[in-house]
Amino acid sequence: MPVAPISFFGLKCNIDTGMANTTLLIAPYHGERFHPDMFQRLGVACPATIRSSVAKRQASFLAGRAMVAHAFDLAQLPPSDIPIGPNRAPIWPTGISGSISHTTKFCACLVSQNPMQFVGIDIETFLTAKNLPAVMKRVITDHEKKWLATQDDEIDLELCTLIFSAKETIYKALFPIAQHFFGFDAAHISALPNGQTIQFHLTQHLHQSLPSGLTLTVHYKIVSNHVLTWLIFDQPQL
């Protein structure tokens, strides 16, 4: 017998971004309790590509879209399906900017009602000693390693996870503006984390409103053994 959908989620937390017209939610979810009937019970449309995927992928998709539905409700926005776009990114209603992220244990979403705001969110489980070298090689540039060495700061598991998550967040927020792929080397850390934010600067010209050298302040929060990062970027009028 299918498990009642209320048992799928843990307690949802609404995080204050300090910005008007934005809603940020995070919650644990229990993917092992997933049942396909939960899509209908939670009022989430299940695309054919998701329906044919493994249960783990279906569970994470359901968690993310159900969180968005809750965020829309809190923001007093009309319900809306969020289909998958050609780049596998969610397609948001006109005038809405949003971002979704999940691990196997947590999901999070960030929604803005300001059409000139572009948002990104990412959540990552802390890296382990085993996967740290591979992520450092792929995510942290030699220039960043040298800069961090001058700051007397060791690139430990938590810091590397934070940089990784922050760069994922930057990509999610800025891709809708840039409209082209850019790698982890497009943004370099420029200020160490202070408990709430971590700063980066762009190393490449991505768009008229995203010039090389632009400073980006990514917010973060440690949740259990996870790092949650988010960016709210106000695109300037050109």
VEXTORPA-393803 format. One record per residue: residue number from 1; residue in one letter; x, y, z of N, C-alpha, C in turn. Coordinates in nm, 4 decimals. Example, Ala and Ser with C-alpha at 12.3 -4.5 7.8 and 13.67 -1.06 7.14 Angstrom:
<pts>
 tido vofi       nX       nY       nZ      caX      caY      caZ       cX       cY       cZ
    1    A   1.3190  -0.5690   0.7800   1.2300  -0.4500   0.7800   1.3200  -0.3300   0.7800
    2    S   1.2850  -0.2250   0.7080   1.3670  -0.1060   0.7140   1.2900   0.0030   0.7870
</pts>
This chain:
<pts>
 tido vofi       nX       nY       nZ      caX      caY      caZ       cX       cY       cZ
    1    M   0.0855  -0.1193   0.0000   0.0000   0.0000   0.0000   0.0889   0.1239   0.0000
    2    P   0.0629   0.2238  -0.0890   0.1474   0.3414  -0.0978   0.1534   0.4182   0.0342
    3    V   0.2705   0.4770   0.0593   0.2890   0.5567   0.1799   0.2241   0.6925   0.1601
    4    A   0.1593   0.7448   0.2606   0.0966   0.8762   0.2521   0.2028   0.9803   0.2205
    5    P   0.1741   1.0774   0.1302   0.2759   1.1709   0.0857   0.3337   1.2562   0.1973
    6    I   0.2597   1.2774   0.3053   0.3109   1.3609   0.4134   0.4369   1.3004   0.4752
    7    S   0.4527   1.1678   0.4653   0.5697   1.1024   0.5220   0.6916   1.1145   0.4314
    8    F   0.6733   1.1685   0.3118   0.7822   1.1811   0.2153   0.8777   1.2935   0.2558
    9    F   0.8229   1.4021   0.3124   0.9021   1.5178   0.3516   0.9236   1.5241   0.5014
   10    G   1.0381   1.5819   0.5402   1.0569   1.6241   0.6769   1.0077   1.7674   0.6897
   11    L   1.0480   1.8342   0.7944   1.0024   1.9700   0.8209   1.0618   2.0672   0.7191
   12    K   0.9765   2.1431   0.6511   1.0221   2.2441   0.5555   1.0651   2.3689   0.6299
   13    C   1.1743   2.4286   0.5844   1.2273   2.5494   0.6470   1.2287   2.6618   0.5440
   14    N   1.1687   2.7755   0.5801   1.1666   2.8942   0.4944   1.2812   2.9845   0.5381
   15    I   1.3810   3.0032   0.4525   1.4986   3.0822   0.4861   1.4814   3.2244   0.4346
   16    D   1.5034   3.3221   0.5219   1.4908   3.4632   0.4851   1.6119   3.5041   0.4014
   17    T   1.5891   3.5450   0.2770   1.6985   3.5875   0.1895   1.7331   3.7347   0.2082
   18    G   1.6474   3.8076   0.2777   1.6675   3.9512   0.2918   1.6235   4.0294   0.1705
   19    M   1.5660   3.9614   0.0724   1.5210   4.0262  -0.0514   1.3700   4.0107  -0.0642
   20    A   1.3040   4.1197  -0.1010   1.1591   4.1147  -0.1198   1.1239   4.0269  -0.2390
   21    N   1.0060   3.9684  -0.2331   0.9514   3.8895  -0.3441   1.0338   3.7651  -0.3775
   22    T   1.1074   3.7136  -0.2790   1.1785   3.5881  -0.2998   1.1376   3.4887  -0.1919
   23    T   1.1360   3.3614  -0.2292   1.1020   3.2546  -0.1354   1.2053   3.1441  -0.1491
   24    L   1.2695   3.1090  -0.0375   1.3701   3.0030  -0.0363   1.3267   2.8974   0.0639
   25    L   1.3125   2.7749   0.0157   1.2703   2.6633   0.1002   1.3723   2.5503   0.0937
   26    I   1.3899   2.4828   0.2061   1.4727   2.3634   0.2110   1.4033   2.2627   0.3018
   27    A   1.4156   2.1343   0.2681   1.3545   2.0301   0.3510   1.4242   1.8971   0.3255
   28    P   1.4307   1.8136   0.4273   1.4746   1.6758   0.4040   1.3612   1.5973   0.3384
   29    Y   1.3969   1.4972   0.2615   1.2935   1.4096   0.2064   1.3437   1.2658   0.2119
   30    H   1.2482   1.1741   0.2066   1.2800   1.0320   0.2236   1.2577   0.9593   0.0905
   31    G   1.3624   0.9562   0.0105   1.3503   0.8944  -0.1209   1.3161   0.7464  -0.1143
   32    E   1.3560   0.6811  -0.0052   1.3280   0.5379   0.0073   1.1785   0.5112   0.0271
   33    R   1.1024   0.6139   0.0617   0.9581   0.5980   0.0809   0.8780   0.6332  -0.0449
   34    F   0.9502   0.6652  -0.1513   0.8823   0.7077  -0.2738   0.7934   0.5982  -0.3309
   35    H   0.6766   0.6404  -0.3814   0.5880   0.5550  -0.4582   0.5319   0.6399  -0.5726
   36    P   0.5192   0.5837  -0.6929   0.4704   0.6626  -0.8068   0.3370   0.7325  -0.7823
   37    D   0.2518   0.6757  -0.6961   0.1238   0.7394  -0.6660   0.1409   0.8776  -0.6030
   38    M   0.2586   0.9048  -0.5482   0.2808   1.0327  -0.4804   0.2740   1.1505  -0.5766
   39    F   0.3043   1.1292  -0.7042   0.2916   1.2389  -0.8010   0.1488   1.2919  -0.8019
   40    Q   0.0524   1.2015  -0.8129  -0.0873   1.2439  -0.8162  -0.1302   1.3019  -0.6817
   41    R  -0.0877   1.2380  -0.5744  -0.1296   1.2840  -0.4416  -0.0732   1.4220  -0.4076
   42    L   0.0480   1.4508  -0.4575   0.1082   1.5808  -0.4316   0.0796   1.6818  -0.5421
   43    G   0.0042   1.6396  -0.6433  -0.0351   1.7310  -0.7499   0.0790   1.7734  -0.8400
   44    V   0.1762   1.6840  -0.8609   0.2922   1.7146  -0.9444   0.2836   1.6356  -1.0744
   45    A   0.2947   1.7058  -1.1868   0.2935   1.6390  -1.3165   0.4234   1.5608  -1.3345
   46    C   0.4122   1.4415  -1.3883   0.5300   1.3566  -1.4091   0.5567   1.3410  -1.5588
   47    P   0.6599   1.4085  -1.6122   0.6905   1.3958  -1.7548   0.7270   1.2521  -1.7908
   48    A   0.7092   1.2197  -1.9174   0.7375   1.0840  -1.9644   0.8827   1.0455  -1.9395
   49    T   0.9752   1.1409  -1.9561   1.1169   1.1104  -1.9366   1.1468   1.0743  -1.7911
   50    I   1.0705   1.1325  -1.6993   1.0889   1.1018  -1.5573   1.0196   0.9705  -1.5234
   51    R   0.9012   0.9489  -1.5799   0.8243   0.8276  -1.5523   0.9029   0.7030  -1.5917
   52    S   0.9865   0.7156  -1.6942   1.0629   0.5997  -1.7415   1.1987   0.5874  -1.6739
   53    S   1.2306   0.6784  -1.5810   1.3601   0.6748  -1.5146   1.3533   0.5906  -1.3873
   54    V   1.4659   0.5737  -1.3225   1.4715   0.4910  -1.2017   1.4000   0.5629  -1.0873
   55    A   1.3643   0.4869  -0.9833   1.2873   0.5414  -0.8702   1.3619   0.6559  -0.8017
   56    K   1.4930   0.6471  -0.7906   1.5715   0.7524  -0.7253   1.5551   0.8851  -0.7974
   57    R   1.5592   0.8830  -0.9310   1.5417   1.0058  -1.0104   1.3985   1.0565  -0.9974
   58    Q   1.3019   0.9671  -1.0000   1.1624   1.0086  -0.9842   1.1407   1.0749  -0.8480
   59    A   1.2006   1.0184  -0.7447   1.1835   1.0724  -0.6095   1.2418   1.2127  -0.5980
   60    S   1.3611   1.2336  -0.6535   1.4239   1.3658  -0.6439   1.3474   1.4690  -0.7263
   61    F   1.2970   1.4278  -0.8425   1.2170   1.5194  -0.9248   1.0896   1.5585  -0.8510
   62    L   1.0231   1.4597  -0.7944   0.9002   1.4864  -0.7188   0.9286   1.5808  -0.6024
   63    A   1.0362   1.5570  -0.5299   1.0692   1.6411  -0.4152   1.0895   1.7860  -0.4585
   64    G   1.1652   1.8054  -0.5652   1.1926   1.9412  -0.6119   1.0681   2.0138  -0.6578
   65    R   0.9862   1.9464  -0.7394   0.8653   2.0127  -0.7918   0.7627   2.0351  -0.6813
   66    A   0.7532   1.9438  -0.5847   0.6608   1.9639  -0.4727   0.7054   2.0815  -0.3863
   67    M   0.8357   2.0997  -0.3715   0.8862   2.2146  -0.2979   0.8526   2.3443  -0.3708
   68    V   0.8659   2.3440  -0.5024   0.8300   2.4629  -0.5801   0.6816   2.4957  -0.5635
   69    A   0.5978   2.3926  -0.5667   0.4540   2.4143  -0.5486   0.4262   2.4800  -0.4134
   70    H   0.4983   2.4361  -0.3102   0.4813   2.4950  -0.1773   0.5314   2.6392  -0.1758
   71    A   0.6430   2.6658  -0.2445   0.6963   2.8020  -0.2520   0.5986   2.8940  -0.3245
   72    F   0.5382   2.8457  -0.4331   0.4386   2.9250  -0.5056   0.3200   2.9564  -0.4150
   73    D   0.2791   2.8584  -0.3371   0.1660   2.8786  -0.2458   0.2001   2.9844  -0.1407
   74    L   0.3196   2.9770  -0.0835   0.3613   3.0754   0.0161   0.3698   3.2151  -0.0437
   75    A   0.4119   3.2234  -0.1700   0.4256   3.3524  -0.2369   0.2947   3.4002  -0.2980
   76    Q   0.1877   3.3221  -0.2778   0.0545   3.3544  -0.3324   0.0581   3.3655  -0.4846
   77    L   0.1343   3.2751  -0.5460   0.1394   3.2648  -0.6905   0.0460   3.1531  -0.7357
   78    P  -0.0130   3.1636  -0.8546  -0.1003   3.0565  -0.9027  -0.0211   2.9289  -0.9279
   79    P  -0.0797   2.8123  -0.9034  -0.0099   2.6867  -0.9292   0.0356   2.6775  -1.0743
   80    S   0.1487   2.6142  -1.0965   0.2010   2.6020  -1.2327   0.2922   2.4810  -1.2415
   81    D   0.2740   2.4016  -1.3475   0.3694   2.2949  -1.3741   0.5021   2.3581  -1.4173
   82    I   0.6123   2.2965  -1.3809   0.7446   2.3454  -1.4192   0.8093   2.2384  -1.5063
   83    P   0.7899   2.2485  -1.6385   0.8441   2.1443  -1.7270   0.9964   2.1508  -1.7369
   84    I   1.0519   2.0475  -1.7969   1.1963   2.0394  -1.8169   1.2298   2.0978  -1.9536
   85    G   1.3263   2.1919  -1.9567   1.3651   2.2564  -2.0807   1.4657   2.1759  -2.1602
   86    P   1.5049   2.2267  -2.2777   1.5992   2.1547  -2.3648   1.7367   2.1364  -2.3016
   87    N   1.7737   2.2242  -2.2079   1.9017   2.2109  -2.1387   1.8861   2.1404  -2.0043
   88    R   1.7713   2.0740  -1.9867   1.7356   2.0026  -1.8636   1.7080   2.0978  -1.7474
   89    A   1.7078   2.2292  -1.7767   1.6772   2.3277  -1.6731   1.5254   2.3466  -1.6661
   90    P   1.4709   2.3787  -1.5485   1.3262   2.4026  -1.5379   1.2832   2.5225  -1.6215
   91    I   1.1636   2.5153  -1.6758   1.1043   2.6278  -1.7485   1.0039   2.6952  -1.6560
   92    W   1.0302   2.8216  -1.6228   0.9495   2.8930  -1.5249   0.8439   2.9794  -1.5931
   93    P   0.7334   3.0064  -1.5246   0.6312   3.0943  -1.5827   0.6882   3.2331  -1.6111
   94    T   0.6291   3.3043  -1.7046   0.6728   3.4389  -1.7383   0.6738   3.5279  -1.6137
   95    G   0.7840   3.5998  -1.5955   0.7950   3.6904  -1.4819   0.8494   3.6260  -1.3563
   96    I   0.8738   3.4953  -1.3614   0.9244   3.4219  -1.2458   1.0638   3.3680  -1.2762
   97    S   1.1543   3.3831  -1.1813   1.2867   3.3216  -1.1902   1.2980   3.2219  -1.0765
   98    G   1.3521   3.1063  -1.1064   1.3605   3.0057  -1.0014   1.4764   2.9106  -1.0216
   99    S   1.5031   2.8323  -0.9187   1.6104   2.7338  -0.9231   1.5781   2.6232  -0.8238
  100    I   1.6168   2.5007  -0.8581   1.5890   2.3829  -0.7757   1.7182   2.3035  -0.7599
  101    S   1.7374   2.2453  -0.6424   1.8529   2.1577  -0.6216   1.8152   2.0478  -0.5233
  102    H   1.8871   1.9383  -0.5298   1.8606   1.8286  -0.4358   1.9819   1.7382  -0.4241
  103    T   1.9906   1.6726  -0.3116   2.0817   1.5603  -0.2926   1.9916   1.4384  -0.2720
  104    T   2.0466   1.3306  -0.2215   1.9619   1.2142  -0.1937   1.8835   1.2321  -0.0643
  105    K   1.9187   1.3352   0.0146   1.8547   1.3545   0.1449   1.7784   1.4869   0.1571
  106    F   1.8217   1.5906   0.0848   1.7612   1.7226   0.0962   1.7213   1.7759  -0.0406
  107    C   1.6203   1.8617  -0.0420   1.5884   1.9361  -0.1628   1.5644   2.0815  -0.1237
  108    A   1.5856   2.1703  -0.2184   1.5715   2.3132  -0.1924   1.5268   2.3829  -0.3198
  109    C   1.4593   2.4962  -0.3037   1.4213   2.5767  -0.4191   1.4238   2.7238  -0.3813
  110    L   1.4446   2.8068  -0.4811   1.4466   2.9518  -0.4654   1.3656   3.0113  -0.5783
  111    V   1.2685   3.0951  -0.5435   1.1778   3.1540  -0.6422   1.1750   3.3049  -0.6232
  112    S   1.1852   3.3801  -0.7331   1.1760   3.5257  -0.7295   1.0636   3.5720  -0.8208
  113    Q   0.9881   3.6708  -0.7745   0.8806   3.7290  -0.8544   0.9253   3.8549  -0.9277
  114    N   1.0542   3.8888  -0.9160   1.1081   4.0063  -0.9841   1.1643   3.9632  -1.1189
  115    P   1.1062   4.0092  -1.2307   1.1522   3.9626  -1.3623   1.2949   4.0043  -1.3963
  116    M   1.3522   4.0999  -1.3209   1.4896   4.1421  -1.3464   1.5887   4.0712  -1.2539
  117    Q   1.5393   3.9807  -1.1725   1.6261   3.9028  -1.0848   1.6478   3.7637  -1.1432
  118    F   1.7707   3.7171  -1.1338   1.8037   3.5820  -1.1768   1.8632   3.5104  -1.0563
  119    V   1.8134   3.3919  -1.0291   1.8505   3.3241  -0.9050   1.9087   3.1863  -0.9325
  120    G   1.9940   3.1435  -0.8416   2.0499   3.0088  -0.8466   2.0582   2.9530  -0.7062
  121    I   2.0407   2.8233  -0.6944   2.0524   2.7572  -0.5644   2.1165   2.6208  -0.5852
  122    D   2.1939   2.5784  -0.4867   2.2567   2.4464  -0.4958   2.2744   2.3921  -0.3549
  123    I   2.2621   2.2625  -0.3413   2.2893   2.1966  -0.2136   2.3761   2.0747  -0.2410
  124    E   2.4804   2.0604  -0.1610   2.5760   1.9523  -0.1789   2.6048   1.8854  -0.0450
  125    T   2.6168   1.7547  -0.0467   2.6659   1.6816   0.0696   2.8152   1.7069   0.0833
  126    F   2.8630   1.7219   0.2061   3.0060   1.7442   0.2255   3.0878   1.6396   0.1501
  127    L   3.1906   1.6862   0.0835   3.2825   1.5957   0.0167   3.3536   1.5069   0.1194
  128    T   3.4053   1.3979   0.0713   3.4836   1.3074   0.1556   3.6295   1.3126   0.1120
  129    A   3.7171   1.2582   0.1944   3.8593   1.2544   0.1593   3.8806   1.1785   0.0287
  130    K   3.7920   1.0851   0.0001   3.8052   1.0031  -0.1212   3.7761   1.0828  -0.2469
  131    N   3.6694   1.1652  -0.2456   3.6355   1.2372  -0.3686   3.6877   1.3805  -0.3731
  132    L   3.7539   1.4263  -0.2662   3.8074   1.5620  -0.2644   3.9072   1.5885  -0.3770
  133    P   4.0086   1.5036  -0.4013   4.1066   1.5347  -0.5059   4.0434   1.5535  -0.6434
  134    A   3.9465   1.4687  -0.6792   3.8838   1.4782  -0.8113   3.8059   1.6082  -0.8254
  135    V   3.7345   1.6474  -0.7202   3.6560   1.7712  -0.7265   3.7481   1.8926  -0.7303
  136    M   3.8557   1.8904  -0.6504   3.9507   2.0012  -0.6526   4.0102   2.0191  -0.7913
  137    K   4.0446   1.9096  -0.8558   4.1051   1.9166  -0.9890   4.0082   1.9751  -1.0908
  138    R   3.8808   1.9425  -1.0769   3.7800   1.9864  -1.1747   3.7266   2.1261  -1.1458
  139    V   3.7207   2.1644  -1.0170   3.6477   2.2852  -0.9777   3.7388   2.4017  -0.9408
  140    I   3.8476   2.3746  -0.8688   3.9322   2.4814  -0.8166   4.0543   2.4971  -0.9062
  141    T   4.0699   2.6160  -0.9638   4.1786   2.6396  -1.0587   4.3120   2.6567  -0.9860
  142    D   4.4194   2.6457  -1.0622   4.5526   2.6660  -1.0046   4.5649   2.8066  -0.9474
  143    H   4.5067   2.9045  -1.0163   4.5096   3.0429  -0.9679   4.4414   3.0532  -0.8318
  144    E   4.3283   2.9858  -0.8166   4.2569   2.9893  -0.6889   4.3377   2.9208  -0.5789
  145    K   4.4010   2.8110  -0.6123   4.4836   2.7412  -0.5130   4.5967   2.8313  -0.4638
  146    K   4.6598   2.9039  -0.5578   4.7674   2.9953  -0.5197   4.7128   3.1088  -0.4334
  147    W   4.5960   3.1614  -0.4718   4.5359   3.2711  -0.3942   4.5006   3.2240  -0.2541
  148    L   4.4426   3.1070  -0.2440   4.4063   3.0538  -0.1127   4.5296   3.0308  -0.0269
  149    A   4.6393   2.9896  -0.0888   4.7632   2.9679  -0.0136   4.8142   3.0976   0.0477
  150    T   4.7912   3.2104  -0.0218   4.8347   3.3404   0.0318   4.7467   3.3856   0.1471
  151    Q   4.6279   3.3251   0.1593   4.5367   3.3615   0.2676   4.5561   3.2745   0.3916
  152    D   4.6579   3.1873   0.3861   4.6824   3.0937   0.4974   4.5593   3.0103   0.5266
  153    D   4.4870   2.9742   0.4206   4.3648   2.8986   0.4403   4.3773   2.7623   0.3731
  154    E   4.3606   2.6578   0.4499   4.3690   2.5217   0.3969   4.2415   2.4878   0.3210
  155    I   4.2573   2.4235   0.2052   4.1405   2.3827   0.1276   4.0900   2.2516   0.1858
  156    D   4.0082   2.2605   0.2897   3.9589   2.1404   0.3550   3.8288   2.0949   0.2888
  157    L   3.7705   1.9902   0.3433   3.6502   1.9323   0.2833   3.5364   2.0330   0.2789
  158    E   3.5163   2.1063   0.3883   3.4042   2.1994   0.3939   3.4226   2.3155   0.2966
  159    L   3.5434   2.3723   0.2916   3.5676   2.4848   0.2014   3.5566   2.4420   0.0553
  160    C   3.6114   2.3266   0.0222   3.6026   2.2794  -0.1163   3.4580   2.2531  -0.1553
  161    T   3.3807   2.1944  -0.0644   3.2385   2.1716  -0.0921   3.1670   2.3036  -0.1135
  162    L   3.1999   2.4038  -0.0322   3.1369   2.5350  -0.0437   3.1705   2.6007  -0.1777
  163    I   3.2970   2.5952  -0.2184   3.3357   2.6541  -0.3467   3.2658   2.5826  -0.4614
  164    F   3.2642   2.4500  -0.4555   3.1955   2.3695  -0.5574   3.0483   2.4086  -0.5671
  165    S   2.9793   2.4124  -0.4542   2.8370   2.4458  -0.4528   2.8140   2.5886  -0.5013
  166    A   2.8985   2.6815  -0.4580   2.8833   2.8211  -0.4987   2.8979   2.8374  -0.6495
  167    K   2.9918   2.7658  -0.7093   3.0104   2.7756  -0.8539   2.8931   2.7137  -0.9292
  168    E   2.8357   2.6068  -0.8749   2.7147   2.5501  -0.9353   2.6010   2.6526  -0.9288
  169    T   2.5898   2.7212  -0.8156   2.4862   2.8228  -0.7981   2.5052   2.9381  -0.8960
  170    I   2.6288   2.9820  -0.9126   2.6578   3.0908  -1.0066   2.6162   3.0514  -1.1474
  171    Y   2.6481   2.9283  -1.1862   2.6103   2.8829  -1.3215   2.4587   2.8835  -1.3390
  172    K   2.3868   2.8320  -1.2397   2.2415   2.8249  -1.2502   2.1792   2.9642  -1.2602
  173    A   2.2336   3.0594  -1.1843   2.1771   3.1939  -1.1843   2.2080   3.2690  -1.3133
  174    L   2.3287   3.2508  -1.3671   2.3727   3.3345  -1.4788   2.3508   3.2728  -1.6170
  175    F   2.3306   3.1412  -1.6234   2.3097   3.0788  -1.7548   2.1918   3.1395  -1.8311
  176    P   2.0769   3.1672  -1.7664   1.9658   3.2268  -1.8424   2.0000   3.3621  -1.9047
  177    I   2.1000   3.4311  -1.8495   2.1440   3.5582  -1.9084   2.2485   3.5320  -2.0162
  178    A   2.3499   3.4533  -1.9828   2.4595   3.4264  -2.0772   2.4118   3.3472  -2.1979
  179    Q   2.3208   3.2511  -2.1732   2.2662   3.1654  -2.2795   2.3731   3.0825  -2.3500
  180    H   2.4775   3.0488  -2.2757   2.5775   2.9567  -2.3294   2.6505   2.8930  -2.2119
  181    F   2.7085   2.7774  -2.2371   2.7798   2.7058  -2.1325   2.9057   2.7819  -2.0922
  182    F   2.9367   2.7825  -1.9628   3.0660   2.8299  -1.9156   3.1106   2.7403  -1.8008
  183    G   3.2403   2.7250  -1.7873   3.2948   2.6278  -1.6934   3.3199   2.6837  -1.5544
  184    F   3.3731   2.5964  -1.4678   3.4026   2.6366  -1.3306   3.5089   2.7470  -1.3248
  185    D   3.5920   2.7575  -1.4301   3.6980   2.8583  -1.4285   3.6472   2.9977  -1.4631
  186    A   3.5188   3.0117  -1.4922   3.4633   3.1432  -1.5252   3.4432   3.2298  -1.4023
  187    A   3.4479   3.1691  -1.2840   3.4338   3.2448  -1.1592   3.5420   3.1999  -1.0620
  188    H   3.6115   3.2968  -1.0031   3.7183   3.2678  -0.9073   3.6820   3.3248  -0.7716
  189    I   3.7160   3.2512  -0.6669   3.6941   3.3002  -0.5316   3.7804   3.4239  -0.5088
  190    S   3.7217   3.5271  -0.4458   3.7956   3.6502  -0.4222   3.7904   3.6961  -0.2770
  191    A   3.7098   3.6313  -0.1946   3.7069   3.6602  -0.0509   3.6655   3.5339   0.0219
  192    L   3.7296   3.5071   0.1333   3.7011   3.3855   0.2087   3.5625   3.3908   0.2711
  193    P   3.5022   3.2755   0.2961   3.3705   3.2725   0.3592   3.3737   3.3360   0.4972
  194    N   3.2648   3.4077   0.5308   3.2591   3.4759   0.6601   3.1503   3.4216   0.7514
  195    G   3.0979   3.3048   0.7157   2.9897   3.2462   0.7942   2.8532   3.2660   0.7325
  196    Q   2.8439   3.3613   0.6370   2.7170   3.3881   0.5693   2.7323   3.3996   0.4187
  197    T   2.8438   3.4582   0.3733   2.8643   3.4800   0.2301   3.0053   3.4412   0.1893
  198    I   3.0224   3.4208   0.0595   3.1529   3.3964  -0.0005   3.1532   3.4693  -0.1343
  199    Q   3.2622   3.5388  -0.1643   3.2659   3.6236  -0.2831   3.3483   3.5618  -0.3954
  200    F   3.3007   3.5870  -0.5177   3.3692   3.5450  -0.6392   3.3735   3.6622  -0.7355
  201    H   3.4599   3.6523  -0.8364   3.4560   3.7478  -0.9465   3.4622   3.6698  -1.0775
  202    L   3.3982   3.7240  -1.1787   3.4000   3.6592  -1.3094   3.5355   3.6799  -1.3756
  203    T   3.5863   3.5759  -1.4381   3.7141   3.5831  -1.5083   3.6936   3.5913  -1.6591
  204    Q   3.5682   3.5811  -1.7024   3.5356   3.5850  -1.8450   3.4192   3.6797  -1.8691
  205    H   3.4153   3.7374  -1.9874   3.3016   3.8208  -2.0275   3.1919   3.7260  -2.0766
  206    L   3.0832   3.7170  -2.0012   2.9760   3.6233  -2.0347   2.8596   3.6892  -2.1074
  207    H   2.8428   3.8215  -2.0851   2.7290   3.8948  -2.1407   2.7545   4.0423  -2.1123
  208    Q   2.6811   4.1299  -2.1800   2.6978   4.2739  -2.1547   2.6794   4.3080  -2.0072
  209    S   2.5873   4.2391  -1.9417   2.5621   4.2655  -1.7999   2.6450   4.1758  -1.7084
  210    L   2.7309   4.0911  -1.7688   2.8157   3.9995  -1.6916   2.9609   4.0133  -1.7384
  211    P   3.0221   4.1309  -1.7162   3.1587   4.1522  -1.7643   3.2621   4.0816  -1.6773
  212    S   3.3772   4.0572  -1.7323   3.4880   4.0028  -1.6557   3.5204   4.0977  -1.5410
  213    G   3.5449   4.0432  -1.4233   3.5737   4.1243  -1.3061   3.4532   4.1513  -1.2184
  214    L   3.3326   4.1211  -1.2668   3.2113   4.1455  -1.1883   3.2155   4.0652  -1.0586
  215    T   3.1860   4.1302  -0.9458   3.1841   4.0635  -0.8157   3.0478   4.0012  -0.7895
  216    L   3.0481   3.8782  -0.7417   2.9258   3.8055  -0.7100   2.9339   3.7590  -0.5648
  217    T   2.8314   3.7891  -0.4882   2.8266   3.7480  -0.3482   2.7280   3.6335  -0.3333
  218    V   2.7791   3.5169  -0.3009   2.6976   3.3973  -0.2840   2.6723   3.3763  -0.1355
  219    H   2.5469   3.3577  -0.0992   2.5112   3.3296   0.0398   2.5163   3.1791   0.0639
  220    Y   2.5406   3.1413   0.1881   2.5446   2.9982   0.2172   2.4989   2.9702   0.3593
  221    K   2.4630   2.8450   0.3794   2.4189   2.7973   0.5104   2.4596   2.6511   0.5223
  222    I   2.5122   2.6131   0.6379   2.5452   2.4734   0.6639   2.4229   2.4063   0.7252
  223    V   2.3774   2.2984   0.6622   2.2595   2.2254   0.7073   2.2982   2.0799   0.7255
  224    S   2.3035   2.0360   0.8515   2.3478   1.8998   0.8801   2.4851   1.8828   0.8158
  225    N   2.5070   1.7818   0.7348   2.6364   1.7637   0.6678   2.6272   1.8075   0.5218
  226    H   2.5483   1.9128   0.4988   2.5283   1.9679   0.3650   2.5643   2.1167   0.3623
  227    V   2.5982   2.1639   0.2431   2.6182   2.3068   0.2195   2.5096   2.3538   0.1239
  228    L   2.4369   2.4566   0.1651   2.3348   2.5196   0.0814   2.3879   2.6551   0.0372
  229    T   2.3874   2.6827  -0.0932   2.4310   2.8121  -0.1446   2.3229   2.8716  -0.2328
  230    W   2.3179   3.0049  -0.2358   2.2221   3.0707  -0.3258   2.2736   3.2070  -0.3688
  231    L   2.2305   3.2481  -0.4866   2.2684   3.3771  -0.5445   2.1435   3.4420  -0.6024
  232    I   2.1235   3.5681  -0.5682   2.0168   3.6485  -0.6264   2.0841   3.7633  -0.7011
  233    F   2.0774   3.7606  -0.8338   2.1474   3.8581  -0.9166   2.0472   3.9505  -0.9807
  234    D   2.0600   4.0807  -0.9529   1.9764   4.1826  -1.0153   2.0433   4.2281  -1.1433
  235    Q   1.9848   4.1929  -1.2561   2.0443   4.2301  -1.3836   2.0271   4.3802  -1.4052
  236    P   2.1371   4.4523  -1.4299   2.1254   4.5968  -1.4484   2.0596   4.6311  -1.5819
  237    Q   1.9949   4.7476  -1.5850   1.9380   4.7972  -1.7091   2.0500   4.8486  -1.7974
  238    L   2.0605   4.8016  -1.9207   2.1684   4.8427  -2.0113   2.1153   4.9384  -2.1160
</pts>
